[in-house]
Amino acid sequence: MDKIAAKFVHGAAEVTREIEVESAADPPTTFSILLPSGYEPGDPMHAEVPWEAVYLREANPMGDPPWIYRFQSIVDPEE
């Protein structure tokens, strides 16, 4: 596993964070982030599966960091 810096973009919001990928030379074309549900982990009364925010990779024209992940959609675990 390699660690890379990647910029995540959702509308006008941007954040750069370090992520683990199989290969820094060829990171995945999509990246998912689990969204917080607001419930404590292990709470038997609220054992729901968190939704995912899915981002698509593109090259960063500014060059640093080399990759941008742009928001694509929210995935409902029930569907």
KASULSUL-V877090 format. One line per field, one symbol per residue. phi: phi as a letter, one per 20 degrees, with the letter a starting at -180 (. if undefined). psi: psi as a letter, one per 40 degrees, with the letter a starting at -180 (. if undefined). burial: 1 if it has 16 or more other C-alpha atoms within 10 Angstrom, else 0. A space follows every 10 residues. Layout:
phi=???
psi=???
burial=???
This chain:
phi=.ddcecedcc meecbdbece cfbffbfffc bdcfefendf gnfffceeef fdedcdfbfe fencffcdde gdaddefed
psi=iihihihhhg behihhihih idhddgiiei hihhhieeih heheegfihi iihhihiiih dedhieihhh hdihhhee.
burial=0001111110 0000000000 0000001000 1100000000 0000000001 1111111000 0000001111 110000000
